[in-house]
């Protein structure tokens, strides 16, 4: 009986030791699952990093495109230059005669695209380099001479003249000029002459950019 019990104890001990030393198959499966999950997580992280990188590149591209578009729009707006103005803002009457030349200040502004014409001074200042066209008209009543010149930076380019007309005197002239940025265009009444204007705007000054250079 004692021998039988001893044999049973040895068998039981051997079985317990085997259970302790042999890993469970469920644990191995879980470990394999964790390993696969870790691999999936790593792949997802790589994809996420790639997507974020691509998004950042796309964001930079969009910002660059917006900047270029804004730049182009500004350049287009800068190339829109045109103005037209009559001499008197209201009423009627003569300007002149004066004992010295006088820059005519056209107060009745019909249009001033690009804001290059200043009605306070009568001077147009070129905002960009380019070829420009200018035209001016002058009207006067009889007995006194009418004479007006178009000036570029103070130098005469072309003129109109009516020497003591019997009734009314009219004249117009135009010219294409190549201007640098900052060049100034104006019209000047000669000394001892006059011009007339009323709501019909007989005396006027206009100009526009033909194309940039």
URHU-V823297 format. One record per residue. N is the residue number from 1. SS is DSSP state (A for helix, B for strand, O for the rest). PHI is phi in degrees with one decimal (NA if undefined). Layout:
# URHU-V823297
N|SS|PHI ; N|SS|PHI
This chain:
# URHU-V823297
1|O|NA ; 2|A|-62.6 ; 3|A|-66.5 ; 4|A|-63.1 ; 5|A|-62.7 ; 6|A|-63.0 ; 7|A|-64.9 ; 8|A|-63.0 ; 9|A|-63.7 ; 10|A|-64.4 ; 11|A|-65.0 ; 12|A|-63.1 ; 13|A|-64.5 ; 14|A|-64.4 ; 15|A|-66.8 ; 16|A|-63.4 ; 17|A|-63.3 ; 18|A|-66.0 ; 19|A|-64.3 ; 20|A|-71.5 ; 21|A|-86.1 ; 22|O|-100.4 ; 23|O|-62.6 ; 24|O|-74.2 ; 25|A|-67.9 ; 26|A|-65.2 ; 27|A|-64.6 ; 28|A|-62.2 ; 29|A|-63.1 ; 30|A|-64.4 ; 31|A|-62.9 ; 32|A|-65.5 ; 33|A|-61.6 ; 34|A|-62.6 ; 35|A|-63.5 ; 36|A|-63.8 ; 37|A|-64.2 ; 38|A|-62.3 ; 39|A|-64.9 ; 40|A|-63.4 ; 41|A|-61.3 ; 42|A|-62.4 ; 43|A|-65.2 ; 44|A|-63.6 ; 45|A|-62.8 ; 46|A|-64.4 ; 47|A|-64.2 ; 48|A|-62.0 ; 49|A|-60.4 ; 50|A|-66.2 ; 51|A|-63.4 ; 52|A|-61.8 ; 53|A|-64.8 ; 54|A|-65.2 ; 55|A|-63.7 ; 56|A|-64.9 ; 57|A|-64.5 ; 58|A|-65.1 ; 59|A|-61.2 ; 60|A|-63.5 ; 61|A|-62.6 ; 62|A|-63.9 ; 63|A|-62.2 ; 64|A|-63.4 ; 65|A|-64.8 ; 66|A|-63.5 ; 67|A|-63.3 ; 68|A|-64.0 ; 69|A|-63.4 ; 70|A|-63.1 ; 71|A|-63.8 ; 72|A|-62.9 ; 73|A|-62.3 ; 74|A|-65.6 ; 75|A|-65.1 ; 76|A|-64.3 ; 77|A|-63.1 ; 78|A|-65.1 ; 79|O|-86.5 ; 80|O|-94.0 ; 81|O|-134.0 ; 82|B|-164.7 ; 83|B|-150.8 ; 84|B|-157.0 ; 85|B|-152.1 ; 86|B|-96.1 ; 87|O|-67.1 ; 88|O|-102.3 ; 89|O|-70.9 ; 90|O|-160.9 ; 91|O|74.1 ; 92|O|-148.5 ; 93|B|151.2 ; 94|B|-95.5 ; 95|B|-113.1 ; 96|B|98.3 ; 97|O|-71.4 ; 98|O|-129.9 ; 99|O|-85.1 ; 100|O|-152.0 ; 101|O|-56.9 ; 102|B|-134.4 ; 103|B|-71.6 ; 104|O|-79.9 ; 105|O|-107.2 ; 106|O|-84.9 ; 107|O|-93.9 ; 108|B|-90.7 ; 109|B|-84.0 ; 110|B|-83.6 ; 111|B|-155.8 ; 112|B|-153.9 ; 113|B|-69.1 ; 114|O|92.8 ; 115|O|53.5 ; 116|O|-89.2 ; 117|B|-96.1 ; 118|B|-111.6 ; 119|O|-71.1 ; 120|O|-76.3 ; 121|O|-119.2 ; 122|O|78.4 ; 123|B|-109.2 ; 124|B|-99.3 ; 125|B|-116.0 ; 126|O|-64.8 ; 127|O|-82.7 ; 128|O|-141.1 ; 129|O|-71.6 ; 130|B|176.8 ; 131|B|-97.1 ; 132|B|-122.6 ; 133|B|-115.6 ; 134|B|-128.7 ; 135|B|-143.6 ; 136|B|-139.9 ; 137|B|-126.0 ; 138|B|-137.8 ; 139|B|-135.6 ; 140|B|-147.9 ; 141|B|-90.0 ; 142|O|-71.2 ; 143|O|84.0 ; 144|O|-115.6 ; 145|O|-67.8 ; 146|B|-112.9 ; 147|B|-153.5 ; 148|B|-136.5 ; 149|B|-120.2 ; 150|B|-96.1 ; 151|B|-113.7 ; 152|B|-117.0 ; 153|O|50.7 ; 154|O|86.7 ; 155|B|-105.4 ; 156|B|-66.2 ; 157|B|-109.7 ; 158|B|-160.0 ; 159|B|-146.6 ; 160|B|-127.3 ; 161|B|-154.3 ; 162|B|-138.3 ; 163|O|-85.8 ; 164|O|37.5 ; 165|O|-62.3 ; 166|O|-67.2 ; 167|O|-116.7 ; 168|B|-116.3 ; 169|B|-119.6 ; 170|B|-133.0 ; 171|B|-159.5 ; 172|B|-146.3 ; 173|B|-155.4 ; 174|B|-149.2 ; 175|B|-157.5 ; 176|B|-100.7 ; 177|B|-126.5 ; 178|B|-92.5 ; 179|B|-116.8 ; 180|O|-91.9 ; 181|O|-57.7 ; 182|O|95.3 ; 183|O|-62.5 ; 184|B|-118.0 ; 185|B|-120.8 ; 186|B|-152.3 ; 187|B|-118.3 ; 188|B|-129.0 ; 189|B|-78.1 ; 190|O|-68.3 ; 191|O|-66.4 ; 192|O|61.9 ; 193|O|-129.7 ; 194|B|-145.6 ; 195|B|-135.2 ; 196|B|-119.9 ; 197|B|-152.1 ; 198|O|-151.4 ; 199|O|-57.8 ; 200|O|-78.6 ; 201|O|55.5 ; 202|O|-68.1 ; 203|O|-106.3 ; 204|B|-147.8 ; 205|B|-146.9 ; 206|B|-141.8 ; 207|B|-170.3 ; 208|B|-158.9 ; 209|B|-77.9 ; 210|B|-80.0 ; 211|B|-162.0 ; 212|B|-76.5 ; 213|O|-122.1
